[in-house]
Structure formats: structure tokens, C-alpha cells
Amino acid sequence: MTTQTRYTGLIARYQDRLPVASSTRFISLGEGNTPLIQLQNIPRLIGKNVDIYVKYEGLNPTGSFKDRGMTMAVTKAVEDGSQAIICASTGNTSAAAAAYAVRAGIKAFVLIPEGKIALGKLAQTLMYGAEIIQINGNFDAGMSLVKEVADHAPVTIVNSINPFRIEGQKTAAFEIVDELGRAPDYHCLPVGNAGNITAYWKGYSEYAADGVCENRPVMCGYQAAGAAPFIKGEMVDEPETVATAIRIGHPQSWDKAWNAQKESGGWFDAMTDEQILAAQKMLSQYEGIFCEPASATSLAGALQDIGNGKIAEGSTIVCTLTGNGLKDPDSAIMQCKETHPVTIDASLDAVKKAILDNMA
Ligand SMILES: *Cc1c(COP(=O)(O)O)cnc(C)c1O
């Protein structure tokens, strides 16, 4: 006899550890359960004895980890009778909010910075039919407007200041421990608003407190150099980086992220746009994994700190790849403009020559 194992999303899987009741209607698109892929070529390339895994969150239903938080936030919003949700977004939160609102049959309002959101994210949000409010300002300006307007209109905020977002996102840590049979030694991730580093730390801490795992990882948070308030030690007013998903100068989970850093014995560091794009390309070209620029900040940081010995050889490291590379086709094509495909005659001879010339 076979056992039935249909996967129906992370709330169903981890309901014992989430704030839901048996009567709760789960608003789900089958999110979570993403691959934990061990890198095979990059460790060899850098000549280091390390086990690096990437948690490929780009394979969530709308292509980023935001779905983990959104399934919980929208489930609770609906349970509480809300008819509309609102968020400020650099793109991925708006795509997730829009999709889960459709699923729930409620309205989504999204505030996005004009001209600063990646093409794929805009396409998704348009298709899902959210009410898009484009503002003449950055994410931080949108975030403070959302907080204000929620006091004046019947809308539920689904940014990561909504505690249910963190609850949903902590399940990524559960999945990693369930799969590895332990927590990694180091967990590296990109930091923008800092909800995700907060969520992972909560997940690992809950599992450790219940004895599911013995250890908790050292948390390593990496920001883009032009948007690095945690490294500067103060808020940044004009954040700038190619990694638009972390183009944030006023992180909302400031204290909670510092707490994760301190309790875990971890650190924050800043990566240049060049380091971020190099890591993104490396993942694509050596491992066959395509993530968006912001996501590669985790690997960029890990590689730097493996190189300088802060992350010891022999360690098990998990890097979260927060979003799918297809989200931001413009930046990918820009980076590969030298390898732009050449056009040849549509003849057997020409194709044969093209293959033989390039076999080396
Ligand atoms: C939201 C997002 C981040 C940043 O996560 P925070 O919780 O805001 O720190 C990083 N990468 C991608 C792709 C994102 O969408």
C-alpha cells in the first residue's frame, strides 16, 4: 500500500508550529518544500573543504521566499475578516501579496518605487491584478506611507512588520533541519528589511528549544554596499544597489536582526555590486542555478568569509537564494552582453561549424 503524501503547502506541513486552528482556512499555493542543493563545483573551484548548500527559494509559487510569509499573513487576514491587504515592496512582496489575495478572493494594494522594480516582478503583479500604486520615492518612503494609511483605511499590512509573515518564513529553517538532520554551522543570507534573518533565527531557535536539533547556526547577514545600514550602524537615506530587492535603507526589523546576530555570534557585512553580480554569475555558470542579484549576496558573503577564514574549513554552510533569476531579466542580459548570441545562416554547414568552433 502506498501512503498518501500530496504536499499542500507549509501551513499544512507545519501547522503544529504555526498560529492556526483546525478550523482555519489555509490560503495556499503549495509554497515551501524548496530544494536544498549542495554545490558541487564552486567548493572545488575555490579549493576549500566546505559543504555549501543553497536553499533555492526561487522555486516558490511566485518565485521568492515572500510566499512563505504571505501564505500565513493572508490566511490570518482572511481569518480576521479583512477584505484587503496592503504592502510596500521592492517587487517580490507585491507579487506574493497579489497572488495570495487572488487566491483568497480579497483585494491587494501595492506601493512600489517608480522605475526601481525588476521587470518580472512588475509583470507578475500586473497579471495577478493587484491595485498598483506607483510612488515617486523609494521602498522606505512607501513603507512609512503604508504604516500611516493603515490607520485610516480598512487594510491589513502584509509587510514583514506583520508578525505572521515571520511565522511563515521561519519554516524555511525547519525544512533545512528536517533535511540535514541538524542545523548548519553557518547560515548566510541577504538582508534588506531584515525580516528573513529574524524568521530563520526564530525557526532555528524553536527547533533547538524543543530538542529537534542540538545546535543553532551562526547567522551571517550580507547587505549591498550602497544599502548597508547594519554595517554603518545607522539608517541610510539614499540606498542604491543593482540588487533592487535589498535596496532598503531603513530596515523594519532592526532590533530583531541585531538580536539574531548577537545571540548566534554572527556578523553583518557589505558586498559590492560587483561581488554580488559575480556570485550570481558563478551560480549560473558553475552550478546551473539562476537566482536574482539580491539572492546571490548570500553566496558572495559566504565566499568572502570562507576565503578569509571567518567561516572555518570543514563547516556546513547554508546560503538562502531568496528569489528566482527570471525575476530580473534586464540585469542578467546586461551582464551577458559580451556573450550575445551571433546569428548565422540556417544551414547544416553553418551550424556544424558553429558547434565545432566552440567545442573547446
Ligand atoms: C525581500 C527580499 C530580500 C530581503 O529580505 P528581508 O527579509 O527584507 O531582509 C532579499 N532578496 C529577495 C529576492 C527578496 O525578495
The ligand as a Gaussian input file, in Angstrom:
#p B3LYP/6-31G(d) Opt

LIG

0 1
 C       12.667000      40.570000       0.248000
 C       13.910000      40.066000      -0.364000
 C       15.147000      40.096000       0.309000
 C       15.331000      40.744000       1.641000
 O       14.679000      40.078000       2.694000
 P       14.394000      40.872000       4.044000
 O       13.520000      39.984000       4.828000
 O       13.733000      42.147000       3.643000
 O       15.722000      41.125000       4.689000
 C       16.243000      39.537000      -0.311000
 N       16.158000      39.002000      -1.551000
 C       14.996000      38.953000      -2.216000
 C       14.979000      38.346000      -3.577000
 C       13.838000      39.477000      -1.648000
 O       12.700000      39.446000      -2.353000

